[in-house]
Amino acid sequence: MTETLIGPFERELEIRKSRFLARATPIKSIEDAEAFIHAIAQAEPEATHHCWAWQFGPHCRCHDAGEPSGTAGRPILQVITAQKLDLIAVVVTRWFGGIKLGAGGLIRAYSGAAAECLREAPKEPIIERVKLTFHAPFSLLSLIQARLQEWGIEAAQPDFTATGAQFILTIPLEQQQDVSHRLIDLTSGQTVVSVVEEAEA
């Protein structure tokens, strides 16, 4: 099961007088990741490096931010992958302490800071969801709203039409068939349930 973070989290390590601060956050878009990285770099311009990686579904990027090639961004990304995480961005900021770590030392430092941060961060499983829409006649509105509440399904405020209301539900993908059948049974086949858009994480 792939997981993501519940909220932002950070962990700090000191390695041979260099300070490494790993910060991670859940993201809903690639723009979220870029904004998170940019905000940290802007807030702490005096830091030596802001190395980062993000994973968003099939898309990922990483950057060494001035450290030797392959010693920072990729190790951070590998930690994200190894811990089966998605929809997250990680920035590891370094303040140089005067002692050079060498390529192997840098890889261990950046991956170690990221790994400790992500290991301890509170997580939740990523549940694939789908949006369903259906139209209900006025005569069945109160019944449908009561049943949705009973089933624990949150519906957006329906759009009223001349003959009833158009509902949109966001539910876990695995419940799609069950909920569709229940709605059709409840309305004695008077409603047609259709997918608004492709499943989204």
Residue frames relative to the residue before (quaternion, step in Angstrom):
aa qw qx qy qz dx dy dz
M 1.0000 0.0000 0.0000 0.0000 0.00 0.00 0.00
T 0.3359 -0.7333 0.5568 0.1983 3.57 -0.78 1.03
E 0.1561 -0.7958 0.5814 0.0657 3.55 -1.04 0.84
T 0.1576 -0.7317 0.6429 0.1627 3.51 -1.38 0.15
L 0.6004 -0.5622 0.4109 0.3932 3.58 -1.24 0.13
I 0.4993 -0.6370 0.4942 0.3173 3.57 -1.17 0.60
G 0.7906 -0.1112 0.0978 0.5942 3.59 1.09 -0.71
P 0.7206 -0.4123 0.2999 0.4698 3.59 -1.25 -0.03
F 0.0084 -0.7871 0.6161 -0.0286 3.56 -1.15 0.69
E 0.0284 -0.8122 0.5822 0.0239 3.59 -1.10 0.58
R 0.0767 -0.7671 0.6363 0.0298 3.53 -1.30 0.55
E 0.1841 -0.7946 0.5721 0.0863 3.57 -0.98 0.84
L 0.0626 -0.7758 0.6275 0.0194 3.55 -1.08 0.83
E 0.1899 -0.7304 0.6311 0.1792 3.55 -1.23 0.47
I 0.0082 -0.7988 0.5996 -0.0470 3.56 -0.71 1.10
R 0.8296 -0.1810 0.0581 0.5250 3.56 -0.50 1.26
K 0.7531 -0.4403 0.1660 0.4598 3.50 0.80 1.24
S 0.5844 0.5090 -0.3998 0.4895 3.60 1.24 0.00
R 0.2940 -0.7406 0.5783 0.1751 3.56 -1.06 0.82
F 0.0882 -0.7835 0.6148 0.0173 3.56 -0.86 1.03
L 0.0470 -0.7905 0.6107 -0.0042 3.58 -0.72 1.10
A 0.1358 -0.7954 0.5891 0.0442 3.57 -0.52 1.24
R 0.0172 -0.7868 0.6166 -0.0222 3.56 -0.87 1.04
A 0.0511 -0.8006 0.5969 -0.0121 3.55 -0.93 0.96
T 0.0091 -0.7967 0.6042 -0.0070 3.55 -1.14 0.64
P 0.4723 -0.6245 0.5170 0.3458 3.60 -1.14 0.50
I 0.1481 -0.7921 0.5867 0.0808 3.61 -1.10 0.65
K 0.3029 -0.7462 0.5658 0.1768 3.56 -1.20 0.64
S 0.7846 0.0938 -0.0597 0.6099 3.59 1.32 -0.11
I 0.6382 -0.4959 0.4118 0.4210 3.55 -1.32 0.22
E 0.6049 0.5644 -0.3468 0.4419 3.59 1.11 -0.71
D 0.5958 0.5574 -0.3515 0.4590 3.60 1.10 -0.71
A 0.6558 0.5169 -0.3074 0.4564 3.57 0.93 -0.95
E 0.6811 0.4953 -0.2890 0.4552 3.57 0.86 -0.98
A 0.6452 0.5203 -0.3154 0.4622 3.58 1.04 -0.80
F 0.6296 0.5402 -0.3173 0.4594 3.60 1.04 -0.84
I 0.6687 0.4936 -0.2885 0.4753 3.59 0.91 -0.97
H 0.6673 0.5157 -0.2925 0.4508 3.57 0.91 -0.99
A 0.6536 0.5287 -0.3144 0.4410 3.60 0.94 -0.91
I 0.6591 0.4967 -0.3123 0.4704 3.60 0.96 -0.83
A 0.6599 0.5079 -0.3093 0.4593 3.60 0.91 -0.92
Q 0.6634 0.5023 -0.3036 0.4641 3.60 1.01 -0.81
A 0.6866 0.5097 -0.2827 0.4346 3.57 0.98 -0.88
E 0.8048 0.1964 -0.0822 0.5540 3.60 1.09 -0.68
P 0.0001 -0.8470 0.5315 -0.0094 3.61 0.57 1.10
E 0.6206 0.5701 -0.3467 0.4118 3.60 1.19 -0.43
A 0.5114 0.6385 -0.4317 0.3800 3.63 1.23 -0.24
T 0.5639 -0.6285 0.4226 0.3292 3.57 -1.14 0.66
H 0.8057 -0.0375 0.0721 0.5867 3.60 0.92 -0.94
H 0.1169 -0.7257 0.6700 0.1038 3.53 -1.27 0.61
C 0.0112 -0.8199 0.5711 -0.0382 3.59 0.02 1.30
W 0.0278 -0.8507 0.5216 -0.0593 3.56 -0.87 0.89
A 0.0317 -0.7503 0.6581 0.0544 3.49 -1.45 0.23
W 0.0123 -0.7824 0.6212 0.0429 3.55 -1.19 0.52
Q 0.1765 -0.7480 0.6332 0.0915 3.51 -1.31 0.59
F 0.0705 0.7809 -0.6149 0.0843 3.56 -0.78 1.07
G 0.7873 -0.2037 0.0922 0.5746 3.57 -0.02 1.30
P 0.8217 -0.1797 0.1292 0.5252 3.62 -0.78 -0.94
H 0.6417 0.5381 -0.3138 0.4475 3.60 1.28 -0.21
C 0.1114 0.7806 -0.6118 0.0631 3.56 -1.05 0.75
R 0.0193 -0.7763 0.6295 0.0246 3.56 -1.25 0.48
C 0.0220 -0.7824 0.6214 0.0358 3.53 -1.23 0.45
H 0.1155 -0.8027 0.5847 0.0205 3.56 -1.18 0.56
D 0.3929 -0.7432 0.5016 0.2042 3.57 -0.93 0.97
A 0.2346 -0.8350 0.4773 0.1415 3.60 1.30 -0.22
G 0.8025 -0.3111 0.1486 0.4869 3.57 0.83 0.99
E 0.5515 0.5498 -0.4156 0.4700 3.61 1.22 -0.15
P 0.6611 -0.4943 0.3516 0.4416 3.65 -1.16 0.38
S 0.6349 -0.5870 0.3548 0.3555 3.56 -1.00 0.93
G 0.8413 0.2046 -0.1701 0.4706 3.56 -0.95 1.00
T 0.6163 0.5906 -0.3470 0.3885 3.61 1.23 -0.04
A 0.7901 0.3121 -0.1539 0.5046 3.64 1.16 -0.29
G 0.7479 0.4164 -0.2441 0.4558 3.62 0.47 -1.19
R 0.6984 0.4709 -0.2852 0.4574 3.58 0.79 -1.01
P 0.6451 0.5020 -0.3500 0.4575 3.66 0.86 -0.75
I 0.6234 0.5202 -0.3475 0.4691 3.63 1.03 -0.70
L 0.6612 0.5083 -0.3023 0.4615 3.61 0.92 -0.94
Q 0.6421 0.5317 -0.3241 0.4472 3.60 1.01 -0.82
V 0.6151 0.5347 -0.3394 0.4696 3.59 1.12 -0.67
I 0.6211 0.5381 -0.3345 0.4613 3.61 0.98 -0.87
T 0.6799 0.4935 -0.2753 0.4673 3.58 0.91 -1.01
A 0.6699 0.5208 -0.2984 0.4370 3.57 0.89 -1.00
Q 0.7222 0.4148 -0.2465 0.4957 3.59 1.05 -0.72
K 0.4257 -0.7390 0.4328 0.2921 3.60 1.35 0.28
L 0.3825 0.7113 -0.4901 0.3279 3.55 0.87 1.03
D 0.0470 -0.7811 0.6225 0.0108 3.57 -1.18 0.58
L 0.7978 0.2811 -0.2321 0.4802 3.56 -1.35 0.31
I 0.5956 0.5466 -0.3868 0.4438 3.57 0.92 0.94
A 0.1973 -0.7277 0.6413 0.1425 3.52 -1.38 0.41
V 0.0976 -0.7844 0.6117 0.0315 3.56 -1.08 0.81
V 0.0520 -0.7608 0.6463 0.0280 3.56 -0.98 0.91
V 0.0883 -0.7603 0.6404 0.0637 3.59 -0.91 0.94
T 0.1675 -0.7973 0.5780 0.0462 3.54 -0.53 1.27
R 0.1285 -0.7964 0.5885 0.0541 3.58 -0.97 0.92
W 0.1334 -0.7194 0.6750 0.0956 3.49 -1.15 0.83
F 0.3826 -0.7670 0.4717 0.2070 3.58 -0.41 1.26
G 0.2432 -0.8165 0.5141 0.0993 3.55 -0.83 1.03
G 0.6805 -0.5227 0.2908 0.4233 3.57 1.24 0.27
I 0.7082 0.3792 -0.2606 0.5355 3.62 1.20 -0.25
K 0.3585 -0.7341 0.5359 0.2129 3.60 -0.71 1.07
L 0.3365 -0.7804 0.5018 0.1610 3.56 -0.95 0.92
G 0.3950 -0.6969 0.5009 0.3277 3.60 1.18 -0.44
A 0.6957 -0.4986 0.3120 0.4124 3.58 -1.24 0.45
G 0.6778 0.4920 -0.2976 0.4583 3.61 0.84 -0.95
G 0.6554 0.5205 -0.3012 0.4569 3.56 1.00 -0.85
L 0.6450 0.5181 -0.3171 0.4637 3.56 1.04 -0.81
I 0.6344 0.5272 -0.3277 0.4606 3.58 0.94 -0.90
R 0.6736 0.4900 -0.2956 0.4678 3.60 0.89 -0.95
A 0.6641 0.5195 -0.3075 0.4411 3.59 0.96 -0.88
Y 0.7122 0.4498 -0.2708 0.4660 3.60 0.78 -1.00
S 0.6806 0.4594 -0.3048 0.4826 3.59 0.89 -0.86
G 0.6368 0.5420 -0.3287 0.4389 3.61 1.03 -0.75
A 0.6585 0.4987 -0.3081 0.4719 3.59 0.95 -0.88
A 0.6666 0.4958 -0.2981 0.4701 3.59 0.93 -0.93
A 0.6648 0.5221 -0.3069 0.4374 3.59 0.91 -0.95
E 0.6654 0.4991 -0.3096 0.4608 3.59 0.92 -0.89
C 0.6381 0.5275 -0.3181 0.4619 3.58 0.98 -0.87
L 0.7328 0.4406 -0.2475 0.4557 3.60 0.75 -1.06
R 0.6075 0.5606 -0.3558 0.4360 3.58 1.08 -0.67
E 0.7480 0.4143 -0.2122 0.4731 3.58 0.96 -0.91
A 0.5567 0.6367 -0.3920 0.3621 3.61 1.17 -0.47
P 0.4866 -0.6494 0.4891 0.3198 3.63 -0.97 0.80
K 0.1184 -0.8189 0.5615 0.0072 3.58 -0.87 1.02
E 0.1134 -0.7545 0.6376 0.1069 3.52 -1.37 0.22
P 0.5469 -0.6150 0.4378 0.3619 3.61 -1.09 0.60
I 0.3985 -0.6752 0.5603 0.2673 3.56 -1.17 0.62
I 0.1224 -0.8010 0.5851 0.0330 3.56 -0.58 1.19
E 0.3849 -0.7187 0.5322 0.2284 3.55 -0.74 1.09
R 0.1137 -0.8197 0.5609 0.0238 3.57 -0.80 1.02
V 0.1746 -0.7583 0.6199 0.1012 3.53 -1.30 0.42
K 0.3080 -0.7292 0.5765 0.2028 3.58 -1.15 0.63
L 0.1076 -0.7853 0.6087 0.0346 3.53 -0.86 1.05
T 0.0957 -0.7814 0.6124 0.0731 3.56 -1.13 0.60
F 0.0846 0.7772 -0.6213 0.0527 3.56 -1.16 0.64
H 0.3683 -0.7092 0.5610 0.2161 3.54 -1.27 0.50
A 0.1023 -0.7944 0.5971 0.0442 3.57 -0.94 0.91
P 0.4400 -0.6832 0.5051 0.2907 3.59 -0.91 0.83
F 0.6775 -0.5096 0.3436 0.4040 3.60 -1.21 0.55
S 0.6423 0.5682 -0.3287 0.3957 3.60 0.97 -0.86
L 0.7559 0.3779 -0.2003 0.4957 3.61 1.17 -0.56
L 0.3849 0.7748 -0.4519 0.2178 3.61 1.28 -0.11
S 0.7163 0.4492 -0.2864 0.4506 3.58 0.66 -1.05
L 0.6193 0.5402 -0.3390 0.4580 3.61 1.04 -0.74
I 0.6789 0.4903 -0.2940 0.4607 3.58 0.85 -0.97
Q 0.6627 0.5018 -0.3176 0.4562 3.59 0.90 -0.87
A 0.6404 0.5182 -0.3210 0.4672 3.58 1.04 -0.77
R 0.6681 0.5011 -0.2996 0.4612 3.60 0.95 -0.89
L 0.6311 0.5308 -0.3429 0.4500 3.61 0.93 -0.84
Q 0.6439 0.5134 -0.3135 0.4727 3.56 1.01 -0.86
E 0.6305 0.5412 -0.3090 0.4627 3.60 1.01 -0.90
W 0.7228 0.4436 -0.2379 0.4734 3.57 0.94 -0.92
G 0.4716 -0.6980 0.4263 0.3298 3.58 1.31 -0.07
I 0.4827 0.6580 -0.4377 0.3774 3.58 1.17 0.58
E 0.2656 -0.7586 0.5743 0.1556 3.55 -0.81 1.01
A 0.1191 -0.7896 0.6003 0.0448 3.55 -0.82 1.03
A 0.4863 -0.6136 0.5233 0.3363 3.56 -1.11 0.66
Q 0.6475 -0.4909 0.3877 0.4352 3.59 -1.21 0.40
P 0.4023 -0.7398 0.4698 0.2649 3.66 -0.61 1.02
D 0.3963 -0.6662 0.5729 0.2665 3.55 -1.28 0.51
F 0.3045 -0.7785 0.5212 0.1719 3.58 -0.64 1.10
T 0.1541 -0.7632 0.6241 0.0655 3.52 -1.10 0.86
A 0.7264 -0.4125 0.3044 0.4578 3.58 -1.27 -0.07
T 0.7889 0.3370 -0.1619 0.4877 3.60 1.07 -0.67
G 0.8127 -0.0984 0.0871 0.5677 3.60 1.19 -0.16
A 0.5421 -0.6050 0.4561 0.3634 3.58 -0.93 -0.90
Q 0.3193 -0.7200 0.5883 0.1832 3.54 -1.17 0.76
F 0.1726 -0.8046 0.5652 0.0587 3.56 -0.68 1.16
I 0.0942 -0.7394 0.6577 0.1091 3.55 -1.29 0.47
L 0.0810 -0.7901 0.6076 0.0055 3.56 -0.81 1.08
T 0.1529 -0.7389 0.6425 0.1331 3.58 -1.11 0.66
I 0.0772 0.8168 -0.5598 0.1161 3.56 -0.50 1.21
P 0.6242 -0.4987 0.4126 0.4376 3.62 -1.23 0.26
L 0.5991 -0.6120 0.3902 0.3380 3.57 -0.95 0.95
E 0.6604 0.5341 -0.3174 0.4217 3.60 0.96 -0.85
Q 0.6764 0.4820 -0.3000 0.4692 3.64 1.21 -0.36
Q 0.3912 0.7720 -0.4505 0.2191 3.60 1.29 -0.17
Q 0.6965 0.4765 -0.2868 0.4533 3.61 0.75 -1.05
D 0.6688 0.5271 -0.2968 0.4322 3.55 0.87 -1.03
V 0.6884 0.4763 -0.2798 0.4700 3.59 0.84 -1.00
S 0.6276 0.5378 -0.3354 0.4521 3.61 0.97 -0.84
H 0.6749 0.4926 -0.2967 0.4625 3.60 0.87 -0.97
R 0.6447 0.5313 -0.3233 0.4445 3.59 0.96 -0.87
L 0.6728 0.4992 -0.2979 0.4576 3.59 0.94 -0.88
I 0.6437 0.5131 -0.3183 0.4702 3.57 1.02 -0.83
D 0.6457 0.5094 -0.3118 0.4757 3.62 1.01 -0.86
L 0.6615 0.5399 -0.2969 0.4275 3.56 0.91 -1.00
T 0.7587 0.3497 -0.1874 0.5167 3.58 1.05 -0.79
S 0.4159 -0.7247 0.4440 0.3236 3.58 1.35 0.22
G 0.7255 -0.4667 0.2324 0.4492 3.54 0.96 0.95
Q 0.4616 0.7018 -0.4417 0.3151 3.61 1.24 0.19
T 0.7432 0.3685 -0.2199 0.5134 3.59 1.20 -0.33
V 0.2401 -0.7320 0.6185 0.1546 3.53 -1.22 0.60
V 0.2068 -0.7823 0.5793 0.0984 3.57 -0.75 1.09
S 0.0394 0.8100 -0.5838 0.0399 3.58 -0.78 1.00
V 0.5288 -0.6256 0.4768 0.3190 3.56 -1.27 0.46
V 0.4042 -0.7202 0.5153 0.2291 3.56 -0.87 1.01
E 0.7894 -0.0993 0.1061 0.5965 3.58 0.91 -0.94
E 0.6811 -0.4722 0.3487 0.4377 3.56 -1.29 0.22
A 0.6560 -0.5066 0.3812 0.4096 3.54 -1.25 0.53
E 0.0782 -0.7901 0.6069 0.0355 3.54 -1.02 0.79
A 0.5197 -0.6367 0.4616 0.3339 3.55 -1.14 0.60
